[in-house]
Amino acid sequence: MKNNDNLDSKKEKKVNKIKEQLARLRAKLASEKEHPSFPSKSEHKKTKDKTKQAEAPKKAKEETKKNESRIKEDTKKKESRIKEETKKNESRIKEEVKKKESRIKEDTKKKESRIKEEVKKKAKEAKKKKARIKEEVKKKAKEAKKKKARIKEERKKKAKEAKKKKARIKEETKRKEEETKKKEEEAKKKEEEAKRTYEEELEEQLTEEEITGFQLEKTDMDKMCNRVCEIIAGYETEGILQSQLWKKFKLSSRDGSRLALKLERMGNITREKILEKERWTYKLIIKKSPVSTKSIEGAPCLTCPVEAKCSLDGEISPKTCQWIEDWVMIELKNK
């Protein structure tokens, strides 16, 4: 295709050159008709010399006439020659143009036939391609269906496995929870056993009668209980460790524990379990203070000679008693 196009372009260029040459020749002819050519300089000089040499003006006239006739003949010959050449060139160009046109027509016919064949081939190839694509699409659709079915089966299997796994995990978690509960219970038991104090063991070993009827040899238990309660009351709500208290009374831990249990049963104290220096012990806090006579010691009422006559509404009254007023003032100063 490209070679044919190149040939056509070359032919067109040649034709254009020939046309340009013809146009140039025609232009020359037209210019020569308008301005006929004159003899050359050398001839002109010769004629001048002759005219100078000639004596008679007749000779000059004859020569000019001859020159003019010669020039006319030459121009006629040139024109006829140019016309013949132009005719020949035009006929040759026409023949070349006709040949080119016929050749171009043949080439175009060949090109059209070639193009038609190519189009037919391409159409056949396109049909084959379409058929191939349809077959591939069908195959892919079948493969996709198979793949979907496979994926569904795999999902079902995975779901079943997941259910089994969940059930297994639940059983394992239940088993683990039961084991942890058992371990926690065992740990609690161990902790409770570790927290157990000597007093708790005593409480399990002794009866209520043995606790409430606790008695030390050669000691007044009422006085001792009152003294212990007074000391505990001195610490108010903070309380005192029973080990500190037993050291003050020089009691053994067994006797001190039994005494603390007795006072608790009597309702005088409360025991609070605490961890002290990595050992479980009890803090004793007063619950019911013992009766004390210190607050009324030195009161004038105990030795008052007119106590029988004293009353709130009588002549002798604690409201107006000077002795009570003096005693209160002394107590306040002492405090």
C-alpha positions in Angstrom: 0.0 0.0 0.0 2.8 2.4 0.9 4.8 1.7 -2.3 1.7 2.4 -4.5 1.1 5.7 -2.8 4.8 6.6 -3.3 4.6 5.8 -7.1 1.4 7.9 -7.5 3.1 10.8 -5.8 6.2 10.6 -8.0 4.0 10.4 -11.2 2.0 13.5 -10.1 5.3 15.4 -9.5 6.5 14.5 -13.1 3.2 15.7 -14.6 3.4 18.9 -12.6 6.9 19.5 -13.9 5.9 19.0 -17.5 2.9 21.4 -17.1 5.3 24.0 -15.6 7.6 23.6 -18.6 4.7 24.1 -21.1 3.6 27.2 -19.2 7.1 28.6 -19.4 7.3 28.0 -23.2 3.9 29.6 -23.8 5.0 32.6 -21.8 8.2 32.9 -23.9 6.2 32.8 -27.1 3.8 35.4 -25.9 6.7 37.7 -24.9 8.5 37.3 -28.3 5.3 38.2 -30.1 4.9 41.4 -28.2 8.7 42.3 -28.3 10.4 40.7 -31.4 14.1 39.9 -31.0 16.8 42.3 -32.4 20.1 41.3 -33.9 23.1 40.9 -31.7 25.6 43.6 -30.8 28.3 42.3 -33.1 26.0 42.3 -36.1 24.8 45.8 -35.1 28.4 47.0 -35.1 29.0 45.5 -38.5 26.0 47.2 -39.9 27.1 50.5 -38.4 30.5 50.0 -39.9 29.0 49.3 -43.3 26.7 52.2 -43.0 29.7 54.4 -42.1 31.6 53.0 -45.0 28.6 53.2 -47.3 28.3 56.4 -48.9 24.8 56.1 -50.2 21.8 56.0 -47.9 20.1 53.6 -50.3 22.3 50.7 -49.3 21.5 51.2 -45.6 17.8 51.2 -46.3 18.1 48.0 -48.3 20.1 46.3 -45.6 17.6 47.3 -42.9 14.8 45.9 -45.0 16.8 42.7 -45.5 17.5 42.5 -41.8 13.8 43.0 -40.9 12.7 40.4 -43.4 15.3 38.0 -42.0 14.2 38.7 -38.4 10.6 38.1 -39.4 11.4 34.8 -41.0 13.5 33.7 -38.0 10.6 34.6 -35.6 8.1 32.7 -37.8 10.4 29.7 -37.8 10.9 29.8 -34.1 7.1 30.2 -33.5 6.4 27.2 -35.8 9.1 25.1 -34.0 7.7 26.1 -30.6 4.2 25.3 -31.6 5.2 21.8 -32.9 7.2 21.2 -29.7 4.2 22.3 -27.6 1.9 20.1 -29.6 4.2 17.1 -29.2 4.6 17.8 -25.4 0.8 18.2 -25.0 0.1 14.9 -26.8 2.9 13.2 -24.8 1.5 14.6 -21.6 -2.1 13.5 -22.5 -0.9 10.0 -23.2 1.0 9.9 -19.9 -2.0 11.2 -18.1 -4.2 8.6 -19.7 -1.7 5.9 -18.8 -1.5 7.2 -15.2 -5.3 7.4 -14.9 -5.7 3.8 -16.2 -2.9 2.7 -13.9 -4.5 4.5 -11.0 -7.9 2.9 -11.8 -6.3 -0.5 -11.9 -4.5 0.2 -8.6 -7.7 1.4 -7.0 -9.6 -1.7 -8.2 -6.9 -3.9 -6.9 -6.9 -2.0 -3.6 -10.6 -2.2 -3.3 -10.6 -6.0 -4.0 -7.7 -6.4 -1.5 -9.6 -4.3 1.1 -12.8 -6.3 0.5 -10.9 -9.6 1.0 -9.3 -8.2 4.2 -12.7 -7.1 5.5 -14.1 -10.5 4.8 -11.2 -12.1 6.5 -11.6 -9.8 9.5 -15.3 -10.5 9.6 -14.6 -14.3 9.7 -11.9 -13.8 12.4 -14.4 -11.6 14.4 -17.0 -14.4 14.1 -14.5 -17.0 15.2 -13.4 -14.7 18.1 -17.0 -14.2 19.2 -17.7 -17.9 19.1 -14.5 -18.5 21.1 -15.4 -15.8 23.6 -18.9 -17.3 24.0 -17.4 -20.8 24.7 -15.0 -19.2 27.2 -17.8 -17.4 28.9 -19.8 -20.6 29.2 -16.8 -22.5 30.6 -16.2 -19.7 33.1 -19.9 -19.7 34.1 -19.8 -23.4 34.7 -16.5 -23.1 36.7 -18.1 -20.3 38.7 -21.1 -22.4 39.5 -18.8 -25.3 40.5 -16.8 -22.9 42.6 -19.9 -21.5 44.3 -21.1 -25.0 45.1 -17.6 -25.9 46.5 -17.6 -22.7 48.6 -21.1 -23.5 50.0 -20.0 -27.0 50.9 -16.8 -25.6 52.5 -18.9 -23.0 54.5 -21.3 -25.7 55.7 -18.4 -27.9 56.8 -16.8 -24.9 58.5 -20.1 -24.0 60.2 -20.4 -27.6 61.5 -16.8 -27.5 62.7 -17.4 -24.1 64.3 -20.4 -25.5 66.1 -18.5 -28.5 67.3 -15.6 -26.2 68.3 -18.0 -24.0 70.2 -19.5 -27.0 72.0 -16.0 -28.2 72.8 -15.0 -24.8 74.1 -18.2 -24.5 76.2 -17.4 -27.9 77.7 -13.8 -26.9 78.4 -14.9 -23.6 79.9 -17.4 -25.4 82.1 -14.7 -27.8 83.2 -12.3 -25.0 83.8 -14.9 -23.0 85.7 -15.6 -26.1 87.9 -11.9 -26.6 88.4 -11.4 -22.9 89.3 -14.3 -23.1 91.7 -12.8 -26.1 93.3 -9.4 -24.4 93.5 -11.0 -21.3 94.9 -12.9 -23.3 97.5 -9.7 -25.1 98.4 -7.8 -21.8 98.6 -10.6 -20.4 100.8 -10.4 -23.4 103.0 -6.6 -23.0 103.2 -7.0 -19.3 103.9 -9.5 -20.0 106.6 -7.3 -22.6 108.1 -4.4 -20.1 107.9 -6.5 -17.4 109.5 -7.5 -19.6 112.3 -6.3 -18.3 115.7 -5.6 -19.9 119.0 -8.9 -18.4 120.3 -10.9 -20.0 117.5 -9.3 -23.4 118.3 -10.2 -22.8 122.0 -13.8 -21.9 121.1 -14.1 -25.2 119.3 -12.5 -27.2 122.1 -14.2 -25.5 125.1 -17.9 -25.4 126.0 -19.8 -22.2 126.9 -19.8 -23.1 130.5 -16.0 -23.6 130.5 -15.5 -20.2 128.9 -17.9 -18.2 131.1 -16.8 -20.1 134.3 -13.1 -19.4 133.7 -11.3 -18.9 137.0 -7.7 -18.2 137.9 -6.2 -19.5 141.2 -5.8 -17.1 144.1 -7.4 -14.1 142.1 -10.6 -12.1 142.4 -12.0 -12.5 138.9 -14.5 -9.6 139.4 -11.8 -7.2 140.3 -9.5 -8.5 137.5 -12.3 -8.2 134.9 -13.1 -4.6 136.0 -9.4 -3.7 135.9 -9.1 -5.1 132.4 -12.2 -3.3 131.2 -10.9 0.0 132.7 -7.6 -0.4 130.8 -9.4 -1.2 127.5 -11.8 1.7 128.1 -8.8 4.0 128.3 -8.0 3.3 124.6 -11.7 4.1 123.7 -12.6 3.1 120.1 -9.0 2.5 119.0 -8.8 -0.6 121.3 -5.7 -2.5 122.4 -4.0 -5.7 121.2 -4.7 -8.6 123.5 -1.0 -9.6 123.5 -0.1 -6.1 124.9 -2.8 -6.4 127.6 -1.7 -10.0 128.7 1.9 -8.7 129.1 0.7 -6.1 131.5 -1.1 -8.7 133.7 1.7 -11.3 133.1 -0.8 -13.9 131.8 -0.1 -16.8 129.4 -1.6 -16.7 125.9 -4.0 -19.5 126.9 -5.2 -17.7 130.0 -5.4 -14.4 128.3 -7.4 -15.8 125.4 -9.9 -17.5 127.8 -10.3 -14.3 129.7 -11.0 -12.3 126.5 -13.6 -15.0 125.4 -15.2 -14.7 128.9 -15.4 -10.8 128.7 -16.9 -11.1 125.2 -19.5 -13.6 126.4 -20.3 -11.2 129.3 -20.8 -8.4 126.7 -18.1 -6.1 128.1 -15.8 -6.1 125.1 -15.8 -6.9 121.4 -12.9 -8.6 119.6 -11.8 -7.5 116.1 -9.6 -9.9 114.1 -6.5 -8.2 112.5 -3.2 -9.1 110.9 -0.3 -7.9 112.9 3.3 -8.7 111.9 2.1 -11.5 109.5 0.1 -13.1 112.4 -3.6 -13.1 113.0 -4.5 -11.7 116.4 -7.4 -9.7 118.1 -7.9 -6.1 119.0 -10.0 -5.7 122.2 -12.4 -2.7 122.1 -14.6 -1.7 125.1 -18.3 -2.3 124.7 -19.7 -1.7 128.2 -17.6 0.3 130.7 -17.5 -0.9 134.4 -19.0 1.2 137.1 -16.5 3.7 138.6 -16.8 5.7 141.9 -14.0 8.2 141.0 -16.5 10.8 139.7 -18.3 11.1 143.1 -15.3 10.7 145.4 -15.0 13.8 147.7 -18.6 14.9 147.1 -20.1 16.8 150.2 -23.4 15.0 149.8 -21.9 11.7 151.2 -21.1 13.3 154.6 -23.8 16.0 154.6 -25.4 16.4 158.1 -28.6 17.9 156.6 -29.0 15.3 153.7 -32.4 14.3 155.0 -33.8 17.8 154.6 -32.2 18.4 151.1 -34.7 18.5 148.2 -35.1 20.4 144.9 -38.1 22.4 146.1 -37.1 22.7 149.9 -35.2 25.4 151.8 -32.0 23.3 151.6 -31.5 22.4 147.9 -28.5 21.3 145.7 -29.4 24.3 143.5 -28.4 26.7 146.3 -25.9 24.6 148.2 -22.6 26.4 148.8 -20.7 23.1 149.7 -21.6 21.5 146.2 -20.5 24.8 144.5 -17.1 24.8 146.3 -16.5 21.1 145.5 -17.3 21.6 141.8 -14.9 24.6 141.6 -12.1 22.5 143.2 -12.7 19.6 140.7 -12.6 22.0 137.8 -9.3 23.5 139.0 -7.8 20.0 139.5 -8.8 19.0 135.9 
